[in-house]
Amino acid sequence: MHIQSRSALKFLVVLAAAACLTFGLNLASAADEDEGPLQRALERLVSREGGPPGIIVVVTRGKSIDVHTAGDANLESRRPIHIHDHMRLASVAKAFSGAAALSLVARGQLSLDDTIRQWLPELPQTWWPVTLAQLLNHTSGIRDYTDEGAFRDALFASLQSPPSPRELLAFVDGKPPSFNPGTQYRYSNSDNIIVGLMVEAATTQPYEEVLKDRVYRPLKLTRTSLPNDSDMPRPYVRGYNVQDNPPSDVSKFFAAGWAWASGGIVSTPADATLFVRGYVGGALIDQNTRAAQFQFQQGGKSEPPGPGMNSAGLALFRYETTCGTVYGHTGNTAGYTQFIAATADGRRSVVVSINGQITPDLDEKRFAELRRIYELAVCIALRRGENNGDILGSDKNADILNLP
């Protein structure tokens, strides 16, 4: 989500010690032969000019959970980021909208071939032919409302008072799709706003109620929410504008309702881990729906790009790295950048969260470092010889990830 900041010219809205949790909380040495390079990369990133104040990396391999941190969650208290600290997930929220919609497809309440005309006939007629599948894989052609100057003007005029989701689409509803639906790939925040509205229309429930019923509860997400305002549940990681010197706190810069289903989710690294393992592993959908989700389009990149070669599926990206393939999503917004991914079976996963917004457009060098961290973490997750059990199938491990 693109924002023109008054203090930093541009926003895109949208670990010093290592701990190892394996059926409990145990300290692990950062000098470990395999994980030392990752820890050193974290330390370098937070020490750089323009780097984030803090970073957390959560790697799971079956029932093994490794947590690495560097830097600070809060520049005043100087405490490290904790696995249960809240953060804005930014465009990772698109995976949540996909989870909700695809769970309804699996239940027969929606179809991937359903069109905007069927569920939302009040939207512009030029959008009517667009299908749910095209919204989920960003081939709709519907323009991104966050690219509009009128949107940015409205945002800065009312940072803490967001419009309704339907009103967000008003910034582009006078414009036809930029290409014939299904013929090209173009990432658009508008797509997931429409997905959220489709979910509401199909269920006659508020979108977050569907998230609670179809996503949060099945995956045991106890610290995840979709707020409309800018408040953050405690404890939370403060997000910083790292283009300012010194970095300025932008944790509550704007209300989450400005991004809604496209980028408004607030969660924790622990919940993000449970989510990506369950979502990618197919815990919420049937095999036919999953087969459709895993049809990937070459050249479809997440924003910002994930590690390796990126390809776009239905509310999911494939990341083909030097060490193997994982599936997930990225996100960035004022003060935060996120990466979540898991293997196809959901048994190995990576979550990387920083409290600064770093993208190729904002800082190409720092983003290259961050993307290298993504790759290092994926390689650790995919290394051989680890416990290949299932966290979601173990009440004991679920308790570990949900410690108060």
C-alpha positions in Angstrom: 0.0 0.0 0.0 1.6 3.2 -1.2 1.6 6.3 1.1 3.4 9.6 0.7 4.7 10.5 4.2 5.1 14.0 5.3 8.3 13.2 7.2 9.9 10.4 5.1 8.6 11.2 1.6 7.3 7.7 1.2 5.7 4.8 3.1 4.3 1.7 1.6 1.0 1.2 3.7 -0.3 -1.7 3.2 18.2 -11.2 17.4 21.3 -10.6 20.0 20.4 -13.9 21.8 18.9 -17.1 20.4 16.3 -19.2 22.1 15.3 -22.7 21.2 11.9 -24.1 22.1 11.7 -27.9 21.7 8.9 -29.2 24.0 9.9 -26.3 26.3 12.1 -23.2 26.4 15.8 -23.8 26.3 18.7 -21.5 25.4 20.6 -22.3 22.2 24.0 -20.9 21.2 24.1 -18.4 18.4 27.5 -19.9 17.5 25.8 -23.1 16.3 27.6 -24.2 13.1 24.5 -23.9 10.9 22.7 -21.0 12.6 25.7 -18.8 13.3 25.6 -17.2 9.9 21.9 -16.3 10.3 22.5 -14.8 13.7 25.4 -12.8 12.4 23.3 -11.5 9.5 20.6 -10.4 12.0 23.2 -8.5 14.0 24.6 -6.8 10.9 21.3 -5.7 9.7 20.2 -4.0 12.9 23.6 -2.3 13.2 23.4 -0.7 9.7 22.4 2.8 9.0 18.8 2.5 7.7 18.4 -0.9 9.2 15.5 -1.9 11.4 15.9 -1.4 15.2 15.0 -5.1 15.7 14.3 -8.4 14.0 12.9 -11.8 15.0 13.2 -15.0 13.0 11.2 -18.1 14.0 12.2 -21.3 12.3 10.3 -24.6 12.8 11.3 -28.1 11.7 8.6 -30.5 12.8 8.3 -30.1 16.6 11.5 -28.1 16.9 11.1 -24.3 17.2 14.1 -22.0 17.0 13.8 -18.3 17.8 16.5 -15.8 16.9 16.5 -12.1 17.7 18.7 -9.1 17.3 18.2 -5.5 18.3 15.2 -3.9 20.0 11.4 -4.1 20.0 11.4 -0.6 21.6 14.1 2.0 21.3 13.2 3.4 24.7 13.2 0.3 26.8 15.8 -1.5 24.6 14.1 -4.9 25.1 14.3 -7.6 22.4 11.4 -8.7 20.3 9.5 -11.6 21.8 7.6 -14.4 20.0 4.3 -13.2 21.6 4.8 -9.5 20.8 2.1 -8.0 18.5 3.0 -6.5 15.1 1.2 -5.3 12.0 1.3 -8.1 9.4 0.7 -5.7 6.5 0.0 -7.6 3.2 0.4 -11.0 4.9 -3.3 -10.2 5.7 -4.0 -11.1 2.1 -3.2 -14.7 3.0 -5.8 -14.5 5.7 -8.4 -13.3 3.2 -7.4 -16.2 1.0 -7.8 -18.6 3.9 -11.3 -17.3 4.7 -12.4 -17.4 1.0 -10.9 -20.7 0.2 -12.4 -22.3 3.3 -15.8 -21.2 2.0 -14.9 -22.6 -1.4 -14.2 -26.0 0.2 -17.6 -25.8 2.0 -19.4 -25.0 -1.2 -20.4 -21.5 -0.1 -18.3 -19.9 -2.7 -16.8 -21.1 -6.0 -13.5 -19.9 -7.6 -15.5 -19.2 -10.7 -18.0 -16.9 -8.9 -18.0 -13.4 -10.3 -18.2 -10.0 -8.8 -21.6 -9.7 -10.5 -23.0 -12.7 -8.6 -22.1 -11.4 -5.1 -21.5 -7.7 -5.4 -23.6 -6.3 -8.2 -23.4 -2.8 -6.7 -19.7 -2.6 -7.8 -18.9 -1.2 -11.2 -20.2 -3.2 -14.2 -16.8 -3.2 -15.8 -15.6 -5.3 -12.9 -18.5 -7.8 -13.0 -16.7 -10.5 -15.1 -13.9 -10.8 -12.6 -13.8 -14.1 -10.7 -12.8 -14.9 -7.1 -9.8 -16.9 -8.5 -8.7 -13.8 -10.4 -8.9 -11.6 -7.3 -6.9 -14.1 -5.3 -4.1 -14.4 -7.8 -4.0 -10.7 -8.8 -5.0 -11.2 -12.4 -8.3 -9.2 -12.1 -6.9 -6.0 -13.7 -8.8 -3.9 -11.1 -6.6 -0.9 -10.2 -5.0 -0.6 -6.8 -6.8 2.0 -4.8 -3.7 2.8 -2.8 -2.0 4.2 -6.0 -4.6 6.9 -6.3 -3.7 10.5 -5.4 -7.2 11.0 -4.0 -6.6 8.0 -1.7 -3.4 9.5 -0.3 -5.0 12.9 0.2 -7.9 11.3 2.1 -5.6 9.2 4.2 -3.4 12.1 5.3 -6.5 14.2 6.0 -8.0 11.5 8.3 -5.3 9.1 9.4 -7.2 7.8 12.4 -10.7 7.7 10.8 -10.8 5.2 8.0 -13.7 4.9 5.5 -15.7 1.7 5.1 -14.2 -1.1 2.9 -16.7 -0.2 0.1 -15.6 3.4 0.3 -12.0 2.3 -0.2 -13.0 1.0 -3.6 -14.6 4.3 -4.5 -11.1 5.6 -5.2 -11.0 3.4 -8.3 -14.6 2.5 -9.1 -14.8 5.0 -11.9 -12.0 3.2 -13.8 -12.3 0.0 -15.8 -9.8 -2.8 -15.3 -6.3 -2.0 -16.8 -6.4 -5.3 -18.8 -8.8 -8.1 -19.6 -9.2 -10.2 -16.4 -7.1 -13.3 -16.4 -4.6 -12.2 -19.0 -1.9 -10.5 -16.9 -0.6 -10.4 -13.3 -0.6 -7.1 -11.4 -0.6 -6.9 -7.6 -3.5 -4.9 -6.3 -4.7 -4.1 -2.8 -8.2 -3.6 -4.3 -8.4 -7.4 -5.0 -8.4 -8.4 -1.4 -10.8 -5.7 -0.3 -13.3 -7.2 -2.8 -12.4 -10.7 -1.5 -13.4 -9.6 2.0 -16.7 -8.2 0.7 -17.4 -11.4 -1.2 -16.8 -13.4 2.0 -19.3 -11.1 3.8 -21.9 -11.5 1.1 -21.6 -15.3 1.0 -21.9 -15.7 4.7 -24.0 -12.7 5.7 -21.4 -12.2 8.5 -18.9 -9.5 9.2 -15.5 -10.4 7.7 -13.7 -10.7 11.0 -16.3 -13.0 12.4 -15.6 -15.3 9.4 -11.9 -15.1 10.2 -12.6 -16.1 13.8 -14.7 -19.0 12.8 -12.8 -20.3 9.8 -9.2 -19.3 10.5 -8.3 -18.1 14.0 -10.1 -20.9 15.9 -9.2 -23.9 13.7 -5.5 -22.9 13.7 -5.5 -21.9 17.5 -4.6 -18.2 16.8 -5.2 -16.5 20.1 -3.4 -13.3 19.5 -4.6 -12.3 16.1 -7.1 -9.6 15.2 -8.4 -7.3 12.5 -8.7 -3.9 14.2 -10.3 -0.9 12.6 -8.4 1.7 14.6 -4.6 2.3 15.1 -4.5 0.8 18.6 -2.1 -2.1 19.3 -2.7 -4.9 21.8 0.0 -5.2 24.4 2.7 -6.2 24.4 3.6 -4.9 20.9 6.7 -4.2 18.9 7.0 -0.5 18.1 7.3 0.1 14.3 9.8 2.8 13.2 10.3 4.9 10.1 13.9 4.0 9.5 14.3 6.7 6.8 14.1 9.3 9.6 17.3 10.0 11.7 16.8 9.1 14.5 14.0 6.6 13.6 10.5 7.9 14.5 7.8 5.7 16.0 5.0 5.1 13.5 3.3 2.2 15.2 0.0 4.0 15.3 0.6 6.2 12.3 -2.8 5.4 10.7 -5.8 3.3 11.4 -5.8 -0.3 10.2 -9.2 0.2 8.5 -7.4 2.0 5.7 -6.0 -1.5 4.7 -8.7 -3.8 6.1 -8.7 -7.3 4.4 -5.7 -6.2 2.3 -3.3 -5.3 5.1 -5.0 -4.7 8.5 -4.2 -7.9 10.5 -2.3 -7.6 13.8 -0.7 -10.7 15.1 2.4 -12.2 16.7 5.4 -14.2 15.4 4.0 -17.2 17.3 0.5 -16.9 15.7 2.0 -16.2 12.3 4.0 -19.5 12.6 0.8 -21.4 13.5 -1.0 -19.7 10.6 1.5 -20.4 7.9 1.9 -24.0 8.8 -1.8 -24.6 8.8 -2.6 -22.5 5.8 0.1 -23.8 3.5 -0.3 -27.3 4.8 -4.0 -27.4 3.8 -5.6 -27.6 7.2 -8.5 -25.3 6.2 -9.4 -26.7 2.8 -10.1 -29.9 0.8 -7.7 -31.4 -1.7 -9.5 -30.1 -4.8 -9.4 -26.5 -3.5 -5.8 -26.9 -2.5 -4.9 -28.2 -6.0 -6.4 -25.1 -7.5 -4.6 -22.9 -5.0 -1.2 -24.5 -5.9 -1.5 -23.5 -9.6 1.3 -20.9 -9.9 1.9 -18.1 -12.4 5.6 -17.4 -13.2 6.6 -13.8 -12.7 4.0 -13.1 -10.1 6.0 -11.5 -7.2 4.8 -10.7 -3.7 5.4 -7.1 -2.5 8.1 -6.9 -1.5 9.6 -9.9 -3.2 10.3 -13.1 -1.2 13.4 -15.1 -1.5 14.4 -16.9 -4.7 12.1 -17.1 -7.7 8.6 -15.9 -7.0 5.4 -17.2 -8.5 1.8 -16.4 -7.7 -0.9 -18.9 -6.7 -4.3 -18.2 -5.0 -3.5 -15.9 -2.1 -0.1 -17.7 -1.9 3.3 -17.3 -3.4 5.8 -19.9 -4.3 9.4 -19.1 -3.4 12.0 -21.3 -5.1 15.3 -20.8 -3.2 18.7 -22.3 -3.5 17.8 -24.8 -0.7 14.3 -25.8 -1.8 10.8 -24.5 -2.2 8.5 -22.9 0.3 5.1 -21.2 0.0 3.8 -18.1 1.8 3.5 -14.3 1.6 5.3 -11.1 2.4 4.1 -7.7 3.5 5.2 -4.2 4.4 3.6 -1.1 5.9 4.6 1.9 7.9 7.0 0.6 10.6 7.0 -3.2 9.7 8.1 -5.7 7.1 7.0 -9.4 7.2 7.8 -12.7 5.6 6.0 -16.0 6.3 6.5 -19.3 4.5 6.2 -23.1 5.0 6.8 -26.3 3.1 3.9 -27.8 1.3 3.2 -30.2 4.1 3.2 -27.4 6.6 5.9 -29.1 8.8 8.7 -26.7 8.3 8.3 -22.9 8.4 9.9 -19.5 8.6 8.6 -16.2 10.0 10.8 -13.1 9.7 9.5 -9.8 11.2 11.3 -6.5 11.5 10.1 -3.2 13.0 11.1 -1.0 10.0 9.7 -0.7 6.5 12.4 -1.9 4.1 11.6 -2.5 0.5 13.6 -2.3 -2.8 12.0 1.1 -3.5 12.9 2.6 -0.1 16.4 1.1 0.4 17.7 -1.4 -2.2 20.8 -2.3 -0.2 19.1 -3.0 3.1 16.4 -4.9 1.4 19.0 -7.1 -0.3 20.4 -7.9 3.1 16.9 -8.7 4.5 16.1 -10.9 1.5 19.3 -12.8 2.1 18.1 -13.4 5.7 14.9 -14.8 4.3 17.0 -17.3 2.3 19.3 -18.2 5.2 16.2 -18.9 7.4 14.6 -21.0 4.7 17.8 -23.1 4.3 17.8 -23.8 8.1 14.2 -24.8 8.0 14.9 -27.2 5.1 18.0 -28.8 6.4 17.9 -32.6 6.9 17.9 -34.7 10.0 15.3 -32.8 12.0 12.1 -33.9 13.8 9.4 -34.0 11.1 6.4 -34.1 13.4 3.4 -31.8 13.3 3.0 -28.9 15.7 -0.7 -28.5 15.0 -1.1 -32.2 16.0 0.6 -31.7 19.3 -1.3 -30.1 22.1 2.0 -29.7 24.0 3.6 -27.7 21.2 0.4 -25.6 20.7 0.7 -24.7 24.4 4.4 -23.7 23.8 3.4 -21.3 21.0 0.6 -19.9 23.1 2.5 -19.2 26.4 1.2 -16.1 28.1 
